[in-house]
Every structure is written in C-alpha cells, then in structure tokens.
C-alpha cells in the first residue's frame, strides 16, 4: 500500500512539473464537459467558436420582472453577433480582417445574468487563443463590451509574443461605447426576431456629448490610471463617457485610425500604454502634457454644439485666416512701445530654429483640428491641406536632422524640405485669399490685418 501511495505522489509531482502548458487545459478555465444537447457553432470567418446548448433544449427562467433588458443566447445567433461586433471594430479602425487567434465563447447555464463575463487568454506555439464565458441570459451592452474587448486583444497580440498585451481601460471602454452609439443593443441578435431594423441616426454621439456638457470631464491621467472611486456609481458613467469621447477624437485626427492600429501593435512591447501611445502618435504629441492640452481643447467641442452644426463659411474663413497668421512682437525701437505684427507660417519655418518651430506648429495643428471639426464644409478641404502639409514637414524635418548639426547632407536635406513646404504654403495662402473673394463672401467683414 505504501508503495502504491509513493507512486501516486510521484505522478502528481511529475504532472505539476509539466508547467503552464498543461495547466492551461485543465478545468481552471471553468470548462464544461459536453453533453448530448451541447453543440459547437462556428462563425462565418471561423474565428469565433461558440459552445453551448441550443435554446430549444434549455430550460431557462423567465426574463420578466428582472428590470434589465436581457437577451437569451443561442450558439448559432451568437456566432453571427460576434462577427457583427468584430466588423464594427474593424470598420472604426479601417482594418482588414486578418485574424490570427481563435476566440472561444462558452454559454454558461447560470441563473445570475450579472455574473462577471470572464475573458482569459492562453498562449500556444502558434500564438494566443481566447476564452469568454457568458451567462445564458445577459444584457446586450455587457456582451458588446466583452466581445469588442476580446477583438481588440486579438488584434494587439497577433504577432504571437509571449507577453500578453494589456489594453488600457479607456481604450476598451471607449471602443465598446462607440459601437453601442452606432448600433446599440441591436448589434446582438435575439431569438425572438431574425431581422433587424436599420435607421439613419441623427447624431450617434449626441448622448455622450450632452452628458459631458453637464458633467466635469476627467483628465488624461485619470483615464489612464483610474482610482477605485472612479469605477463605481456616477463616476464610472463619467469615465465611460470620457473614454468614448477620447476614442472618437483620436479617430478623427488625421491618420488617427492608422495610428490607433499602430498603438495596438505596440502594446505587447511596452509595460506602460503611455510609451506605446506616444510612439504611435509621435507626430502629434511629444509628451503626455501635450496630450492633456489637446484633450482640453477637444472637450470644448462638447459644449452646446451637435454634429450637424458648424460655423458659417465666413466665420470659418476668418478663423482659418487667424490661425495661419500668427501674432508676434516686434523688437521695440529705442524709446518706442512694443509693437505687434503678423507672422506667416512660411516666416516661422524659414527664420525660426526647428525646436521653436515644433512648439509653434504643434499648437497650430491643434487649432486646425478643432476648426476642421466645426468648419463649413466648403473650407474643410483647405483646412485638411494645411494640416497635411504641416504634419509632413514636421515628420520630414525630424528625420532629416537639424541644420548646423551632423553631416552636411542633413542640412542640405533640411533646406530642400524648407523650400518645398514654403512653396506649398504660399499656394495654400493663395487659395485662402481666393476663397475670401468668392461670391457670397463678405470680404469687408474679415478681420483687419495688423500692420507688419
């Protein structure tokens, strides 16, 4: 008997030494042994594998009286829902469907619809796979949040690194809120109806905009490192609203979708999301302080303006003209008071050192972004051209080296880049002046130019 016990002990020790590769396939993932009524449904792309019983073969408690809008999950319909939510994420990111990791969704036979939806990841030799456990009756909003979170995780970990990327909370909450603003609970197919009604929304962001107009917004630091008190009650609602608006504003930025995709790809290689974020958005921000300043400007657009309102053509022209002509103080003459004059973007680029240029032009780009969101449609293309010209210049100059430093070819390249951008800006200024003289424009109401 002692010999038998000794052998059993040795087997247990040997199994324990096999490492996490074996443990990952044990019941610690709350795996449920299949029965005759269990089915496995696969989504159209084969990425989602749904495990559970057909709704017709289940005995579930009635949903009435719960006070919560719940949906009963059927494996076949849930497979379609998964694809719809993934399509929403990919559409916002403008990304193709090149999935690598499978996502297993298990419908659990539990009565508590508020049970936490568990998402776990397993690493294999060919990459990551994901496991989600959901109650058989669940609020559609909770299901959308869990599935969109899993899709973002899969996108971030497609390179198969051994370290799992950790999504910042504001990113996962922001994306799920964005999907719910566009599709709402209708993203989740219900057994009661196989058809959905599609209507053109007036303003999908009106709800979050109105909420932020009447509640103090959180800072970037609060969104990135939320304290426990922000994750409950009305503070949690504010956190979600701010997260959604932050994602909206990032997507609106020039190349915003491409930079968010890059941000997701950089997450596995950074212990803190901030490093990956600044690397992905290096053309817009040099530090988190720059992000805070930009965020403060973005919040202004939530104050009393809906998506379909904007400045008039004349007002848009005036604001653009003021942005591209910068106030500067002239060197005072002996005995004279300081005088102010206007400086063009070309003069800043030609005469100022590059470090000062970067600070000035970054501020100009932020103002152009706000103008672009609120401008008259006729002037939006011109605003966009100014943005793209300045961003391309800053990117090219940063790569070419500063004048007076390094080898001669760096200074030469900087001179060529400077000449090209000055030529381009002069052309845009000519278009701006032609716009002022278009029929219907009140040229006499435009702001007077300061004497130079």
Phi, psi and omega in degrees: 000318178297322179297318180297317179296323180295319179294320178299318180296319179296321179296317180298316179297318180297319178295321180295329182279356180287345172090181186292341180299325178276320181299327182298341182256013178269174182294006178296341176272016179057037179296142180249127181294135182292150175239182182296333182272350181286143175229163174236121180248139178246143180283172185300323180276354182073005180283323184262130178239116187257129180244131178166183179264148173298145182300326181293338182262008183248151172249109185241153179289149179297148182274343184295146178085356181285335182077003181235139177286106184246157174231136175277134186265130173245135185307315183294317179289326179295326177298321177291318178301317179302316180294324180293319180291319176299318179299324178295317178297313181295325179294317179295324180273352186052049183245144175285163180271093179238053186296151178239322185257135178283150180238113178267129179240121181251125176274117185265137179277076179233149184277335184278106180288345181265007179300135181305138177274114187271129175239121179231153182239143175236137180259127177241176182297333181257013176128201185257149168231156189233145182232126179238133177243122184235145174296154182291338172237124189213152174291132182304323182298321180294321180293318178298317180297316182293315183290320178294325176296317179295321179296316178296319177300317180296319179297318183291335186249024184291339180285349174079021178298153181289337178269125181283131177293141177252118179285133172296145185300322182296330181288313181293318179291324179295317181290318179295321176296324178296315179296320180292329177293323181278311186252339182061203181292345180292349175297333183265119178288139181250147178297333184292336184212132179266359181242154178234152180260126181251125178231152178283114182289146177291306179208102184296342183257008184298319182299311181291327178294316180293324178297312182290337178290342184239008179224138178300129182279158178271157177278168176300322179295321178292324178290322182282328180229071184290139174275168185299325183290343178277351186256023178210156177063212181292333178297325178292323175296320177295320178300315180297317180297316180294321179297317180296317181293325178297316178295320178301313183292323178294321178293331181285340183296152173304130184060022183298319181292318178296322181286328175292323176298317178297320178302316178298319181293331182275346185301317181298334183269004182231131178290329179244134182298334183300321181295315178295323180295312181294327177291321181287325182252038184295336179285339182258325188228137174263339182204170177293336175296321175297323179295318179299318180296315179297319181297321178298322178292320180299323182293339178298330183286355177269356187270093170070026179224128178263175190300329189264003176262148178199172178289155177291169180298319181293315179297320179298318178298315182299318182291320178295318179299320179291328182290319186272358173241106190269138175286137179217146181269125178283153176296121184291145174279157181305126177081000182251153178285151178301142180243153180249146178216170177264143177238131178278165176298324179298320180292323176299314183292325184281324191249340184267152177289158192294326179298316177292324177302314182301317180295315181293312185290331175296319176295321178297318180297322178295318179294322178295325180294317178296318178298319182298324181287335186244001189281162171298141182303330183293333185257353180303316179301323179291320176299316180298321180295320176298316180299309183296323179295314182290321179295317179297321180296312181297321179294315181292320180293323180296328180276338186275343184095155182279151176293140179087358179237153176071203184278167185297325183293336178292314178297322179297315178299318179299321179295319179296315180299319180296315179299319182294317182290326177296318178299318181293319181293325176297321178295319178293321177297323177296321176295322178296318178293320178296325178297321180297328184269003179294151176302136181097348178269136181267086184296332182285347180265359181288150183298140181291140178283137176291146178294142181260000000 
